[in-house]
């Protein structure tokens, strides 16, 4: 145990997310507050804000992998973005500035994502409205007024207090799921990347980004960015017509016997892990399109709330379970490497610092604490 978040009394910790540089940790709690913590040294809470109105919970949070943005989603379906300055290590750059933009991402609560592609060009969100949406970073995470002072994003603008809310068009909306889209993940970049989502009914779906947007990914991203900036898009006009493409969910890759709470990619994108209310973790081989192994009754007896990959090349699979224990497995062969207790209530979230060579992990719990762990799981392998 490295330490626990100090200097602040917290409600249930529902989400944790490391910045790409590994020095900051964003924390969501059930009281609707978003906090920024010093993950590098003491775990101290540096900044906190009530993002939405009283009683509106922050459902999800993530940093972009290029260290440019912090994005969260709430129960009203609204997403909020701040510009993130990775160079500001002493004090969070968010302290002295308002958010960059807000938009109505879904009709109901945003509960999964934002999951960014590795090249930070697209991201996905999932919702209680049973849809998953794919967004273009260049046309969505923008200042809500262009150089001439008008709205950008291709949607109608509304004044909400002193802030301008716009409705940027998503690249694609996937519909037809039989339940909430509870979790999502992206592997790779836009050219050869994949998107995975886990659904309330136990199904796990996997899509190629290229298939979601209809083929010409690069052209579509450029067209969307130009449309958002109010510039007439040149070249193939069909790219503009393909914005906000509707895609049917199709058949799942595989199923759990309970709601899917998290999906993540590991081993440099070769495998995908999902965890569920059915007390199992299933690991799927992407190249083989087959189930690689299942972690079940030998390790878990209750709900598994979250999973993540850490270690070299995503070779360590970590889980957060209702028994409050952090478990780390060898992602290649499913061997249990270490099990760490300490929380006094169920563990709801887990994250591994993304920096290469980092051994740091963080867990969030219903006991109102965030715990920081230094786990060199590679030693056990």
N, C-alpha and C positions, 0 to 999 in steps of 0.2 A: 504493500500500500504506500503510495507516494503521499497521499493526504486527502483531505476532503474540503469541499467548498466552504469557506469561512466568511464571517462578517455579515451574514444575511440569513434570515429565517425563511425557508422556502416551503411551498406546498408540494404536492406530488410532482416529481420530476418525470416528465413524459417523453422528452426528446433531448438528445445531446448531439452536437456536431462540432468537429474540429475545423479550424481554418486550414487552408491548404499548406500553410507554413508550420502548422502544429503548435503555434504559440497561444492561440485563443480558443476558447470553447464556448459555443452558444448553447444556452440552456432554456428549454421551455418548461413551464410549470402550469399546473391545473388552475391556478388563480389568474391566468391570463397575462402573466409577465414574461418578458423575454430578457434574459440576462446575458452579459458577456463576462467571462471569467478568464483570469490569467492561468493558462494551462502550463505555462513554462516554468513557473516558480512556486507560488504559494496557493493557487486556487482561489485567490481573492476575487470577489465580485467587483468588476471595474465599472460596470454600467448596467442599468436596468430600465425598462420602459414598458408601460402598458400600451401595447400596439393598437389594440382595438378598444371599443367601449367596455365599460365594466360588465363582467360576466361573460365576455366573449373570449374563448380560449384560443391560444396559438396552437394550431394542430400539427405544424411541421416547420422545419427550419434547415437551411443548408447554406454553405459557402460555395461559390463557384470555384472550380479547381485552378483558375488562373489568378485567384486572390483579388478579384475586382468587385465582387458583389456578395451581399448577404441577403437572402430572400426567405420570407416566412409566409405561411398561409393560415387563415383563420376560419372560424365556424360560420361566418357569413358568406364564404366563398371568395373573399377578397384576399389578394396577395400583396405584400408590401416588400419593396426593395430598397436597400441602402447601398451607396457606393462604399466599398471597403478599401482601405489603404493598408496594404500589407507592410509598408515601411513604417507605420506608426506602431511601435512596439511598446513604448512607455505608457501611452494612454490610447484608448480606442478612438479612432477618428470619428466614430459615430456620435461621440459625446457632444460635439459642437455644431452638428448640422442636422437638418430634418431628413426624412427619407427622400430617396430619389424619385420614386413613383409608386402608384397604387393602381390596381386594376381588378375588375370583377372576373376572376379566372374561371369560376364555376357558379352554378345556380345554388349549390348547397356547400356545406363545409369542405374546405380543402384539408385532407387528412394525410396525404402522402406526397412525397417530394419536398421541395423541388429536387429532382435527381438530374444532375448535369452530365452531359457527354464529357469524355476525357479532354476533348479539345475546347470545351466551354463554349460551344456554338449553339447548342440546343439544350432544352431541359424538359422534363415531364412533370405533370401534377396529376393527382387522383382525388376523387371526391365521393361524398355521400350521394351525389347525383348519378352514380353508376357509370361515370365516364372517366377516361384518361385523355389528357390533352398534351400535345407536343408543341413547344414554343420555341421561337427563334430569339436568341439572346439579343441580336443586333436590332431587332424591331420591337422588342418588348421591354427590355431593361434600359429605358431611355429617359432623359429628362422630359417631363410632361409638356414642355413648350419648346417649339423649334426656334430657330434664329429669329423668325419674324414675330414670335410671341403667340403663335397659334398652336392648337393641339396637334399631337402626332399620334400615330398608331393606327390610323384608319378607322377609328370608331367615334361615336358621339361623345362629347365631353360634358361632364356634369360638375358643378361646383359643390364640394362637400367641405364646409367650413372654409378655410383658406387654401385648400388643396384642390388641384385639378385631377379628377379621375378620368381615365380614358379606357377604351375597350380595344386593345390591340387584338388582331385576328390571330388565332393559333394556326400553326402549320397543319395540324390534323387533330381531329377528335375521334376517339375510338368509343363506340357505343355498343350496346347489346349485352353487357355484363349482367350476370344474375346476382347482383349485390354491390356493396360499396367497393371502390378501388382503394384498398387499405394500404398498399405499399407499391413502390416502384423503384427501378434501378436502371442505369444505362451503362453499357460496356462499349469501349472504343469511341471513335469519333464519328462524324456524320457520314463519311463515305462507306464505312464497313461496319458501323456500330449496330448494337442490338438493344432493345428495350424489353424489360420484363416487368410484369405487374402481378400482384397477388390480390385475390378477390375474397370477399366475405363468404362466398359459397364454397371456398376451399380450392378453387381452380387457380392455376398459374399459367399465364400466357406469355409467349415470347414473340417479338416482332423484329424484323430488320428495319432500321430507320428508313432505308431507301424505299421499302414497301409502303411504309406509312405515308410518305409524301409523294408517292407516285413516280419514283425513278430519278428525276433530275434534281438531286439534293442541292448541289452547288448553285445551280441557276435559280432554284426556288428561294434559297436563303438570300441571295442578292436581290431578287425581286421584292421579297418581303421587306428587306431593310430600306430599299429605295422608296417603296410605298409608304413606309412609316415616316420617312423623312420628307415626304411630300414631293419627291422627285419622280418624274415620269420614267418608268422602267423601260429600258431599251431591250432590243433582242426579241426573244420569244415571248409573245404576249400570253401564251398559254400558262406561263409560270404564275402570272397574277391570278388567272382563273382557278388555279389549283390551291390557293390559300384557303385555309379552314376546310380542308378535305375531310369528309366523313368516312370512317372505316368501320366495318362491322368486326366485332371481337373475334369471331371464328372459334374453332375448337381449341381447348387448352392443351398445353404441352403435357401436363400431368395434374393430379389432384391430391389434396389432403382431405382428411375426414372432418376438418373444422376450418374456421376462418384462417386465412393466411395473414400473418402479422408483419412479416418482413421478407424481402427478397434482396439478395446481394450477389454480385459477381466476384469471383476470386480466381486464383492461379492465372493471372494475366488474361482473364476473360474466358478461360477454357471451361470453367464450371460455374454453376449458379446454385446458391443455397436458399432455401425458404423455410420459415418456421411457422408454427400453427398452434391454434387452440387445442389440436389433437395430441399435443405433447411430443411432437416429432420434428426433426429437421430432415428435410430431403435435399440431397445434393444431386444435381442434374448435370450431365456431361453435354456441353454445347456441340463439340465436334461429332460425338456419337449419337446425339439426340436420344439419350437414354438415361434412366435413373442409375446413378453411380453407387450410392449407398443411402441408408436411412439410419439416423440416430434416434433411438426411441427409449423403450422402457429400461434399458440398462443404465441410462443416465438421467432420464426425466420422468416425473410422475404427474406433472401439471403443465399449465400453459407456458409456452415459450414466446416471449414478447418481442424479442429483437435478435438479430444476428449481424455480424460484420466480419470482414476479413482484414487481417493485419499480417505483420511479418514480411519477409522478402517475397515479392511477387504475389502477395495475397495468399500465402501458404498456410496461415493459421486462421482457423474458423472459430469465432468467439460467439457465445450465446448469453442472453439475459433472460432469466426464467423466473417464474412465480415463486420459487423457493428462495430467491434472493442471492443465488450463487452465480458467479461469473465462471464459465467453463471455456477452456481453450482446447481445440482439437487440431490434430494434423489434418489439413484439408485434403491431402493426397490419399490417406489410407484410413481416416476416421478414428485414429487412436486418440484417446484422451490424454492430453499433456499435463494439464493442471486444472484444479477446481479451487476457487477462492471465495470464501464467505466474508461477511462483514455487515451487509445491509440487514436491517431488522424488519423489513417488509419486502414485497416482491420487487424484483429488478425489472424495470420497464424499458430501459434503453441502454445500448452499448455502442461505443465508437472507438476506432483505433486511429491514432495520429497518422496522417497520410505520408509524412516525410519518410523517405527511404532510410532504413536503418533505425527508425524510431521504435522503441519498445513501449511507448506510452499508450494507455487505454483509459477510457472513462466510462463509468456506469452511472445511471440515474435511477432513483428508486422512489417507490411510494412512501418511503420513510422520510422524504424531504431532503435527501442529501445527494450530492454528487461525489463519487469517490474516484480518485486518480490512481492508476496502477502502473507499475513498471514491470512488465512481464516479458522477459527474453525467452519466449517460447521456443525459439530456434535451438536453444541449448538442449531442450528435451528431445529434439528431433535428430 
